[in-house]
Amino acid sequence: MHDARAMRSHFGWFKRRRQLQLDDVTVVDRSMLR
């Protein structure tokens, strides 16, 4: 069950996104547009 590991990674990413909402959001937006 490597799903739990993926979920943990996702959670960490979410936390980082909250910390760098503006920066992360901009990066994500650029990545999506790319």
N, C-alpha and C positions, 0 to 999 in steps of 0.2 A: 504494500500500500504506500506508494510514493506520493499519493495525493496529499497526505498530511504535510509532507515536506514542501510541496508546492504551495499549499495554503499558508504555511509559515512564511515562506518567502514572499508571498503576495502581501501578507499582513505587514511585514517589514517595509515593503515598498509603499504600502498605503500610509504607514506612519511617516515615512520620509516625505511622501507627497504632502502630507499635512504640514510638515515642518517647512518645506520649500514649495508651498502651494503655487505661488507665482512662477518661480523658476521651473519647477517640475511641470506645471501645466503648460508653460510655454514650450518646453522641450517635447512634451508629449504631442502637443498640437503640431509642432514642426515635423515630428516623426510621422504623424498621421497624414499630414499634407504631403510629405515626401512619399 
